[in-house]
Amino acid sequence: MHSFRAAVEAGDFAALPALCAEDVVFRSPIAHKPYVGRDQIGVILVAVSRVFEDLHYVREIGGEHDADHALVFMAKVGDLEINGCDFLHNRPDGLIDEFTVMLRPLKAVNAFAEKMGVESPGPCRRQDQRR
């Protein structure tokens, strides 16, 4: 988990897909269905790096040898503060095979969703807007 956190805190979002299994499942806070695959996560995480400002982790939950970790973070979306948590599961080989993000408060989440739609209109648009 330390590699993931270190890459995020260094702003090296391009390094994150290599830490994930080929068939990683990503659950977004703004999409109903999960995304599957390292390539899709790469596109989404690069867009996230352009939307979040001042992203930093404030707490890490889970021991060094645990398969499950929670990384609590704070960031800004425009002038709004957003709080979130990355829930990560590692396979025995150390690769991340499940990645779920939760965000709050709603006003900041809505601003995040809007900006993500601009950054990456394909995979990042809220699925309830795809009607």
Backbone as a chain_set.jsonl record, in Angstrom:
{"seq": "MHSFRAAVEAGDFAALPALCAEDVVFRSPIAHKPYVGRDQIGVILVAVSRVFEDLHYVREIGGEHDADHALVFMAKVGDLEINGCDFLHNRPDGLIDEFTVMLRPLKAVNAFAEKMGVESPGPCRRQDQRR", "coords": {"N": [[0.808, -1.182, 0.0], [2.048, 1.111, 0.525], [3.438, 1.915, -1.761], [1.388, 2.723, -3.49], [0.237, 4.87, -2.038], [2.494, 6.554, -1.847], [2.953, 7.167, -4.558], [0.592, 8.588, -5.208], [0.779, 10.754, -3.403], [3.064, 11.938, -4.41], [2.121, 12.882, -6.733], [2.25, 11.291, -8.932], [0.341, 9.944, -10.77], [0.31, 8.471, -13.085], [1.828, 6.254, -12.523], [0.224, 4.553, -11.096], [-1.507, 2.567, -12.417], [0.254, 0.391, -12.908], [0.49, -0.748, -10.449], [-1.72, -2.185, -10.166], [-3.778, -5.092, -10.703], [-4.286, -6.727, -13.861], [-7.003, -7.192, -14.312], [-8.323, -5.508, -12.531], [-10.926, -4.219, -10.444], [-12.706, -1.308, -10.357], [-14.519, 0.855, -8.388], [-16.327, 3.638, -8.702], [-17.19, 6.781, -7.157], [-19.008, 8.197, -8.606], [-20.223, 6.746, -10.569], [-22.499, 4.206, -11.518], [-22.023, 1.514, -12.283], [-19.223, -0.698, -11.934], [-15.85, -0.151, -13.128], [-13.705, -2.117, -15.128], [-10.45, -3.236, -15.399], [-7.062, -2.379, -15.969], [-6.28, -0.403, -17.837], [-8.536, 1.306, -18.11], [-8.683, 2.34, -15.52], [-6.323, 3.78, -15.466], [-6.853, 5.961, -17.229], [-8.948, 7.207, -15.844], [-7.727, 7.868, -13.365], [-5.737, 9.689, -14.132], [-7.355, 11.781, -14.993], [-8.566, 12.377, -12.528], [-6.343, 13.378, -11.181], [-6.118, 15.859, -12.34], [-8.395, 17.14, -11.49], [-8.644, 17.078, -8.646], [-7.237, 19.128, -6.131], [-4.502, 19.837, -3.997], [-4.418, 17.272, -2.821], [-4.158, 15.019, -0.19], [-3.25, 12.427, 2.054], [-4.694, 11.598, 5.17], [-4.961, 9.596, 6.964], [-4.159, 6.157, 7.387], [-5.475, 2.988, 7.239], [-5.112, -0.299, 8.238], [-2.893, -3.002, 8.426], [0.588, -3.556, 7.584], [0.865, -6.088, 6.364], [-1.696, -6.783, 5.753], [-4.452, -7.606, 3.584], [-6.421, -5.809, 2.989], [-6.926, -2.302, 2.847], [-7.514, 1.046, 3.928], [-7.407, 4.296, 2.857], [-7.607, 7.389, 3.973], [-8.45, 10.57, 2.773], [-8.014, 14.096, 2.007], [-8.951, 16.802, -0.076], [-9.233, 19.403, -2.555], [-11.825, 20.66, -4.608], [-12.064, 22.926, -6.84], [-13.174, 25.627, -4.975], [-14.151, 24.117, -2.95], [-13.941, 21.905, -0.178], [-13.185, 18.473, -0.11], [-13.726, 15.262, 1.199], [-12.48, 11.963, 1.403], [-12.177, 8.391, 0.856], [-10.035, 5.83, -0.068], [-10.546, 2.556, -0.684], [-8.784, -0.326, -0.729], [-7.893, -3.487, -2.043], [-5.503, -5.997, -1.929], [-4.059, -8.565, -3.9], [-2.484, -11.783, -3.197], [-0.023, -11.543, -4.543], [0.551, -8.903, -4.283], [-0.53, -7.019, -6.034], [-3.118, -4.64, -6.685], [-6.446, -5.555, -6.687], [-9.021, -4.779, -6.232], [-10.635, -1.679, -5.984], [-12.108, 0.872, -4.444], [-13.733, 3.973, -4.215], [-14.89, 6.409, -1.998], [-16.69, 9.412, -1.396], [-17.35, 12.636, 0.141], [-18.525, 15.901, 1.075], [-21.879, 16.03, -0.375], [-22.222, 18.33, -2.058], [-19.596, 18.92, -2.852], [-18.976, 16.501, -4.076], [-20.721, 16.542, -6.249], [-19.627, 18.725, -7.655], [-17.147, 17.617, -8.232], [-17.949, 15.47, -9.907], [-18.973, 16.883, -12.083], [-16.67, 18.228, -13.036], [-15.074, 16.022, -13.64], [-16.468, 14.947, -15.776], [-15.88, 16.817, -17.73], [-13.091, 16.593, -17.91], [-12.678, 13.951, -18.736], [-14.756, 12.85, -20.745], [-15.765, 10.365, -21.648], [-15.309, 7.637, -20.051], [-15.719, 8.697, -17.498], [-18.034, 10.059, -17.028], [-21.003, 10.578, -15.154], [-23.102, 7.849, -14.793], [-25.859, 8.114, -14.666], [-26.311, 10.243, -16.264], [-26.167, 9.367, -18.814], [-28.374, 8.802, -20.376]], "CA": [[0.0, 0.0, 0.0], [2.921, 2.274, 0.605], [3.761, 2.346, -3.128], [0.215, 3.442, -3.982], [0.157, 6.145, -1.327], [3.649, 7.376, -2.221], [2.736, 7.663, -5.922], [-0.453, 9.613, -5.151], [1.286, 11.934, -2.717], [4.055, 12.553, -5.289], [1.434, 13.344, -7.933], [2.612, 10.384, -10.025], [-0.834, 9.124, -11.037], [0.614, 7.587, -14.204], [2.453, 5.041, -11.99], [-0.745, 3.738, -10.367], [-1.985, 1.347, -13.085], [1.222, -0.703, -12.779], [0.299, -1.347, -9.131], [-3.017, -2.87, -10.22], [-3.917, -6.304, -11.513], [-4.847, -6.484, -15.2], [-8.474, -7.244, -14.242], [-8.74, -4.755, -11.344], [-12.287, -3.687, -10.448], [-12.724, 0.033, -9.775], [-15.855, 1.373, -8.102], [-16.26, 5.091, -8.638], [-18.283, 7.402, -6.414], [-19.918, 8.908, -9.506], [-20.73, 5.835, -11.591], [-23.259, 3.098, -10.924], [-21.367, 0.235, -12.572], [-17.756, -0.646, -11.773], [-14.967, -0.225, -14.291], [-12.819, -3.272, -15.011], [-9.255, -3.194, -16.225], [-5.976, -1.463, -15.645], [-6.25, 0.724, -18.765], [-9.601, 2.243, -17.754], [-8.289, 3.016, -14.284], [-5.29, 4.76, -15.814], [-7.512, 7.144, -17.788], [-9.716, 7.848, -14.773], [-6.838, 8.441, -12.354], [-5.093, 10.889, -14.687], [-8.378, 12.833, -14.916], [-8.685, 12.738, -11.109], [-5.174, 14.195, -10.815], [-6.342, 17.217, -12.837], [-9.561, 17.71, -10.815], [-8.321, 17.283, -7.231], [-6.116, 19.99, -5.774], [-4.03, 19.665, -2.612], [-4.772, 15.93, -2.332], [-3.221, 14.446, 0.778], [-3.809, 11.412, 2.946], [-4.668, 11.978, 6.582], [-4.97, 8.39, 7.798], [-4.074, 4.864, 6.701], [-6.034, 1.936, 8.082], [-4.71, -1.618, 7.753], [-1.5, -3.318, 8.703], [1.494, -3.728, 6.445], [0.674, -7.378, 5.701], [-3.129, -7.007, 5.509], [-4.883, -7.519, 2.195], [-7.333, -4.677, 2.85], [-6.447, -1.027, 3.371], [-8.316, 2.241, 3.707], [-6.591, 5.502, 2.869], [-8.5, 8.534, 4.124], [-7.791, 11.736, 2.196], [-8.675, 15.381, 1.845], [-8.531, 17.508, -1.282], [-10.119, 20.499, -2.941], [-12.386, 20.7, -5.951], [-12.341, 24.365, -6.875], [-13.062, 26.187, -3.63], [-14.821, 23.204, -2.015], [-13.159, 20.831, 0.423], [-13.785, 17.153, -0.285], [-13.128, 14.201, 2.006], [-12.713, 10.687, 0.757], [-11.448, 7.218, 1.3], [-9.705, 4.798, -1.048], [-10.551, 1.209, -0.12], [-7.975, -1.123, -1.643], [-7.631, -4.889, -1.707], [-4.344, -6.545, -2.634], [-3.926, -10.015, -4.063], [-1.257, -12.273, -2.542], [1.189, -11.067, -5.23], [0.728, -7.487, -3.988], [-1.245, -6.142, -6.954], [-4.457, -4.222, -6.271], [-7.478, -6.141, -7.551], [-10.263, -4.053, -5.977], [-10.354, -0.29, -5.639], [-13.379, 1.582, -4.276], [-13.568, 5.33, -3.696], [-16.068, 7.058, -1.427], [-16.479, 10.849, -1.233], [-18.349, 13.471, 0.788], [-19.977, 16.028, 1.119], [-22.566, 15.95, -1.658], [-21.955, 19.501, -2.902], [-18.259, 18.737, -3.422], [-19.045, 15.341, -4.971], [-21.358, 17.016, -7.485], [-18.63, 19.532, -8.363], [-16.165, 16.653, -8.728], [-18.552, 14.75, -11.031], [-19.048, 17.815, -13.214], [-15.321, 18.445, -13.558], [-14.6, 14.76, -14.227], [-17.111, 14.839, -17.082], [-15.142, 17.688, -18.643], [-11.729, 16.052, -18.067], [-12.696, 12.664, -19.43], [-16.186, 12.68, -20.953], [-16.174, 8.98, -21.886], [-15.472, 6.726, -18.93], [-15.883, 9.328, -16.196], [-19.337, 10.691, -16.859], [-21.938, 9.886, -14.278], [-23.915, 6.987, -15.644], [-27.25, 8.552, -14.724], [-26.379, 11.27, -17.291], [-25.978, 8.71, -20.119], [-29.676, 8.343, -20.907]], "C": [[0.858, 1.254, 0.0], [3.301, 2.794, -0.776], [2.627, 3.165, -3.717], [0.159, 4.832, -3.347], [1.294, 7.072, -1.75], [3.468, 7.965, -3.615], [1.692, 8.776, -5.937], [0.103, 10.889, -4.527], [2.368, 12.651, -3.523], [3.421, 13.12, -6.553], [1.724, 12.485, -9.148], [1.471, 9.407, -10.315], [-0.607, 8.155, -12.191], [1.243, 6.273, -13.727], [1.432, 4.086, -11.373], [-1.241, 2.505, -11.109], [-1.039, 0.156, -12.949], [1.113, -1.399, -11.424], [-0.979, -2.175, -9.059], [-2.941, -4.135, -11.068], [-4.547, -5.933, -12.856], [-6.374, -6.387, -15.16], [-9.021, -6.524, -13.003], [-10.167, -4.231, -11.529], [-12.261, -2.363, -9.688], [-14.166, 0.495, -9.619], [-15.731, 2.87, -7.818], [-17.408, 5.649, -7.817], [-19.31, 8.085, -7.317], [-20.457, 8.037, -10.637], [-21.404, 4.642, -10.923], [-22.547, 1.759, -11.094], [-19.857, 0.363, -12.392], [-17.046, -0.675, -13.126], [-14.029, -1.398, -14.063], [-11.633, -3.068, -15.947], [-8.307, -2.063, -15.875], [-5.986, -0.225, -16.55], [-7.316, 1.762, -18.434], [-9.248, 3.017, -16.497], [-7.233, 4.085, -14.566], [-5.886, 6.056, -16.335], [-8.229, 7.925, -16.688], [-8.787, 8.538, -13.772], [-6.082, 9.663, -12.861], [-6.085, 12.053, -14.66], [-8.548, 13.311, -13.474], [-7.537, 13.656, -10.7], [-5.322, 15.634, -11.291], [-7.492, 17.915, -12.113], [-9.27, 18.008, -9.345], [-7.131, 18.233, -7.094], [-5.763, 19.699, -4.315], [-4.446, 18.318, -2.018], [-3.711, 15.446, -1.367], [-3.962, 13.46, 1.685], [-3.663, 11.867, 4.382], [-4.65, 10.767, 7.508], [-4.867, 7.155, 6.892], [-4.526, 3.791, 7.676], [-5.679, 0.591, 7.449], [-3.229, -1.814, 7.985], [-0.707, -3.589, 7.444], [1.237, -5.022, 5.675], [-0.801, -7.714, 5.46], [-3.434, -6.888, 4.025], [-5.758, -6.289, 1.948], [-6.772, -3.44, 3.536], [-7.47, 0.05, 3.073], [-7.395, 3.443, 3.858], [-7.531, 6.7, 2.872], [-7.767, 9.773, 3.62], [-8.667, 12.978, 2.237], [-8.118, 16.013, 0.581], [-9.466, 18.691, -1.482], [-10.584, 20.262, -4.368], [-12.85, 22.143, -6.113], [-12.145, 24.929, -5.481], [-13.721, 25.318, -2.567], [-13.851, 22.157, -1.477], [-13.918, 19.519, 0.248], [-13.007, 16.16, 0.578], [-13.423, 12.885, 1.311], [-11.91, 9.572, 1.373], [-11.256, 6.281, 0.119], [-9.676, 3.472, -0.301], [-9.864, 0.313, -1.135], [-7.812, -2.541, -1.115], [-6.479, -5.374, -2.568], [-4.443, -8.056, -2.739], [-2.66, -10.465, -3.338], [0.033, -11.807, -3.224], [1.427, -9.572, -5.046], [0.01, -6.529, -4.906], [-2.649, -5.841, -6.423], [-5.468, -4.831, -7.227], [-8.865, -5.549, -7.308], [-9.919, -2.674, -5.452], [-11.693, 0.44, -5.618], [-13.089, 2.94, -3.667], [-14.908, 5.835, -3.181], [-15.708, 8.513, -1.167], [-17.631, 11.501, -0.488], [-17.795, 14.882, 0.862], [-20.566, 16.127, -0.294], [-22.247, 17.123, -2.581], [-20.594, 19.371, -3.59], [-18.226, 17.554, -4.388], [-19.676, 15.746, -6.303], [-20.399, 17.865, -8.312], [-17.556, 18.632, -8.979], [-16.701, 15.936, -9.971], [-18.612, 15.637, -12.276], [-17.686, 18.017, -13.851], [-14.748, 17.179, -14.193], [-15.216, 14.556, -15.605], [-16.42, 15.682, -18.136], [-13.762, 17.102, -18.939], [-11.693, 14.79, -18.91], [-14.144, 12.277, -19.707], [-16.631, 11.237, -21.179], [-16.38, 8.19, -20.618], [-15.815, 7.382, -17.603], [-17.231, 9.997, -16.001], [-20.203, 9.885, -15.935], [-22.902, 9.095, -15.139], [-25.374, 7.394, -15.677], [-27.417, 9.681, -15.742], [-26.291, 10.67, -18.692], [-27.296, 8.246, -20.725], [-29.943, 8.847, -22.265]], "O": [[0.442, 2.315, -0.466], [3.47, 4.001, -0.947], [2.863, 4.182, -4.369], [0.048, 5.84, -4.044], [1.067, 8.259, -1.984], [3.79, 9.132, -3.839], [1.881, 9.795, -6.602], [-0.083, 11.98, -5.065], [2.573, 13.851, -3.34], [4.098, 13.764, -7.355], [1.472, 12.904, -10.277], [1.614, 8.199, -10.129], [-1.27, 7.12, -12.265], [1.199, 5.277, -14.449], [1.748, 2.918, -11.148], [-1.389, 1.458, -10.478], [-1.499, -0.984, -12.882], [1.593, -2.521, -11.267], [-1.283, -2.785, -8.034], [-2.156, -4.234, -12.011], [-5.258, -4.934, -12.959], [-6.967, -5.593, -15.89], [-10.074, -6.899, -12.487], [-10.562, -3.849, -12.631], [-11.849, -2.304, -8.529], [-14.933, 0.525, -10.581], [-15.119, 3.295, -6.838], [-18.488, 5.058, -7.78], [-20.367, 8.504, -6.845], [-21.083, 8.547, -11.566], [-20.94, 4.137, -9.9], [-22.477, 0.964, -10.157], [-19.282, 1.416, -12.669], [-17.582, -1.16, -14.123], [-13.605, -1.648, -12.935], [-11.798, -2.769, -17.13], [-8.714, -0.952, -15.536], [-5.728, 0.883, -16.079], [-7.045, 2.962, -18.47], [-9.488, 4.222, -16.419], [-7.254, 5.163, -13.973], [-5.467, 7.139, -15.925], [-8.128, 9.15, -16.614], [-9.042, 9.676, -13.376], [-5.814, 10.584, -12.089], [-5.709, 13.181, -14.342], [-8.661, 14.511, -13.226], [-7.744, 14.61, -9.95], [-4.721, 16.539, -10.712], [-7.566, 19.144, -12.115], [-9.616, 19.082, -8.853], [-6.156, 18.149, -7.841], [-6.629, 19.358, -3.51], [-4.789, 18.239, -0.838], [-2.519, 15.457, -1.676], [-5.13, 13.647, 2.024], [-2.646, 12.445, 4.768], [-4.357, 10.894, 8.697], [-5.413, 7.122, 5.789], [-4.023, 3.697, 8.796], [-5.919, 0.375, 6.261], [-2.421, -0.911, 7.769], [-1.268, -3.822, 6.374], [1.38, -5.046, 4.453], [-1.117, -8.816, 5.01], [-2.759, -6.159, 3.299], [-5.825, -5.787, 0.826], [-6.225, -3.506, 4.637], [-8.201, -0.025, 2.086], [-6.695, 3.585, 4.861], [-8.18, 6.982, 1.865], [-6.615, 10.011, 3.983], [-9.875, 12.917, 2.467], [-6.964, 15.789, 0.213], [-10.367, 18.939, -0.68], [-9.852, 19.743, -5.211], [-13.893, 22.533, -5.59], [-11.093, 24.744, -4.87], [-13.839, 25.73, -1.413], [-13.046, 21.596, -2.221], [-15.134, 19.461, 0.433], [-11.781, 16.222, 0.665], [-14.481, 12.711, 0.707], [-11.09, 9.77, 2.269], [-12.204, 5.977, -0.605], [-8.872, 3.288, 0.613], [-10.312, 0.205, -2.277], [-7.621, -2.767, 0.08], [-6.476, -5.187, -3.785], [-4.855, -8.737, -1.8], [-1.856, -9.635, -2.912], [1.068, -11.687, -2.569], [2.389, -9.026, -5.586], [-0.065, -5.337, -4.607], [-3.28, -6.689, -5.792], [-5.366, -4.649, -8.44], [-9.785, -5.788, -8.09], [-9.045, -2.509, -4.602], [-12.333, 0.605, -6.657], [-12.305, 3.057, -2.725], [-15.933, 5.701, -3.849], [-14.585, 8.825, -0.772], [-18.751, 10.989, -0.483], [-16.582, 15.018, 0.704], [-19.839, 16.286, -1.275], [-22.023, 16.92, -3.775], [-20.461, 19.678, -4.774], [-17.528, 17.597, -5.401], [-19.208, 15.333, -7.364], [-20.361, 17.741, -9.536], [-17.115, 18.859, -10.105], [-15.993, 15.81, -10.97], [-18.332, 15.184, -13.386], [-17.561, 17.983, -15.075], [-14.014, 17.259, -15.179], [-14.555, 14.044, -16.508], [-16.377, 15.305, -19.307], [-13.315, 17.112, -20.086], [-10.775, 14.592, -19.706], [-14.71, 11.458, -18.982], [-17.791, 10.919, -20.919], [-17.51, 8.075, -20.143], [-16.175, 6.68, -16.658], [-17.534, 10.46, -14.901], [-20.149, 8.656, -15.928], [-23.454, 9.619, -16.107], [-26.076, 7.055, -16.63], [-28.548, 10.05, -16.06], [-26.337, 11.414, -19.673], [-27.282, 7.332, -21.55], [-30.99, 8.548, -22.839]]}, "num_chains": 1, "name": "protein.A"}
